[in-house]
Amino acid sequence: MAKRHARRVHHHLTHHKAQTGENYLVVVRSWMFVVAFALMLGLGAMVGQFISAQIAASTPVVAGVTIQP
């Protein structure tokens, strides 16, 4: 009796094109993250400047010497 050859199954990979709407959402989401990060940095800088100004106003310094009230 002859040997039976096993059939080899070739699975063809089909590359699906990414949907345009999905790519658009990824781009919008990443830009929203960048903008939110920049806003938080700006807000932190403004708050830091305000606190620094308040501390400087409460403890006056003249020529590097702190004035006692």
Secondary structure as UniProt FT lines:
FT   HELIX           20..58
FT   STRAND          61..62
FT   TURN            63..64
FT   STRAND          65..66
//
